């Protein structure tokens, strides 16, 4: 009988790992144990980040089909659903800087998807609105994009989706309130 080759992380001559044994750590690494509450919070953060990255990839892949970047799609989408808005408000809704919104608006304006105009009441405020071309694009592609997101969410039951949304909102509001 030929001896098996060691698996990644095994030393030559070592047998198969006991599945119940703690994971092997690199030399000098300490096991992660910061107390039950902190370990639970860290595990929650990692799960949330991995989940968000997975859903983000689904969204990005779908948006790419339309020849748009994610920031471009986000600006078009907020204008499509909320109507004309000041650029600073778009930035607040998308959690990006006004400089980033201005750059994206420049690109979308060149493509003919949105128009910008200074507010008559306050010349410092620049409002953006979809052009007919931009509105037609979103009317065509948003239902498809929403379907891609719905298919990703369908891995959870309707009840699980509602519960997760409620808990994430609760956590987000609590963190925001504590952060000031």
N, C-alpha and C positions, 0 to 999 in steps of 0.2 A: 504494500500500500504506500502510495506517495504522500509525504506529509504536505499539508496544505500550506499555501503561502500566507504570510501574515497580512491581515487587513490593515487599512490605513489607521494609524494610531496605535497599532499593536507592535510589541517587540517580537523579534523572531523567537520562536520557541514558546511563545505565550499561547495559551489555549483561548478558546472563544470566551468572550466576556460574559459574566453573569448579568442577565438583563436587569436584575434588581440592584446591581452595584451602582454606587454613585458615578457620575461621568468622570472620565479622566481629565485632569486639568494640566495645562502646560506647566513645566517645571517652575516652581516659585509662585504659581497663581494660588490665591486663596479662594475657597468656595464662597459663593455669594450667599450671605445670610446676614441681613441687616435688621432682622426682627420681622415678625409675621406681617404687620401692617405695611411696612416699607416694601418687603418682598412682594406682597400682593399688589401694591401700587405699581411697582416696577414691572411686574408681569402684565398688569392691565395696560400700562403704557406701551410695552412692546407689542402686545396683541393688537392694540388700536393702531399703532404705527404700521404694522405689517398688513392689517386689513385695509387701511387707507391707501397704502402703496399698491395693493392688489386692485382695488377698485379704481384708483387713479390710472393704472395701466390700461384697464378696460376702457375708461373714458378717453384717454389719450389716443389709443389705437382707433377708436371710433371717430374722434374729431379729425384725426389726420386724414381720414378718407375724403374729407370735404376740402382739403387744401388749406386748412386753417391751423393756427397754433392754438394751444389751450387758452392763453390770455385773449387772443382775438375772439375766440368762440365765447368766452366768458363775458366780454364787453357786449358783444352782439346779443347774447342771451339775456343779460340784465335789461338792456334797452328794449328788447322784444317783449319781455314780460312786465316791465315797469313803466315803459314809455320814456320820453325825453328826460334826461337827468343831467345835473352839473357833473363835470368830470370828477370833482372831489367826492361827490356822493357815490359815483361808480367805484372809485378807489376804496371807499369805506366798505361798500358791500362786498367787494372782491378781496378785501384785506391786502391791498397792494398800495404802493406809493403813488401820489399824483403824477410823478415823473414817468412812472411805468405806464399809467393810463394814457398820458399824453403821447408817449411813443406808440402805443398800440392804436390809439385813435388816429395818429398820423398815417399809419399803415392802412387802417380800414377806410379812411377818407380817400386816400389815393386809389384804393380798390373800388371806390364808389358805394361802399356799404353804409357809411354814416356821414353826417354833416355836423359841423360845429358852428355855434354862433354865440357871441357875447350876449349876456343878459342885458336887457334894456334898463332894468332896475338897478343892477350892480355890475358895472363894466368889468370888475375883477373876476366875475363868474362866467365860465365857459360851459355852455350846455351842449350835449350831444343828442342827436336823434337819428334813428334809422332812416335811410333813404328807401324809396320803394324797392330798389334792388336788394338792399339789406333785409328788409322785411320779407321779401319773397324768398330769399335764401333761407332765412330762419323758419319760415312757414313750411318749407320743403324739408329741411334737415333736422329740425328739432324733434319732431315725432319719432324719427329713426333713432336719434341719440337717446331720447327718453326710453325707447324700447331696449336699447343696449344696457342701460342702467337698470331697467326693470328685470331683465334677464339675469343680471349679476345679483340683484337683490332677491331673486326668486329662490336662492339657495336657503333662504330663511322663510318660515311661514309668515303669513300676514300678521299674526299676533306677535311673533318674534321681531319683525320689522318695526312694528309700532312700539314695542317695549324698548328696543334698542334706541330708536329715535328719541323717545322720552328720556331715557337714562343719559344719553349723550348730551342732550340739551340741558338737563339738570346739572351734569358735571361741568359742562362748559360755562354755564351761568355762575355756578359756585366758584369756579376758578377765576373767572373774570372779576367777580365781586371781591374776592380775596386779594386779587392782584391790584385792584384799584383802577 
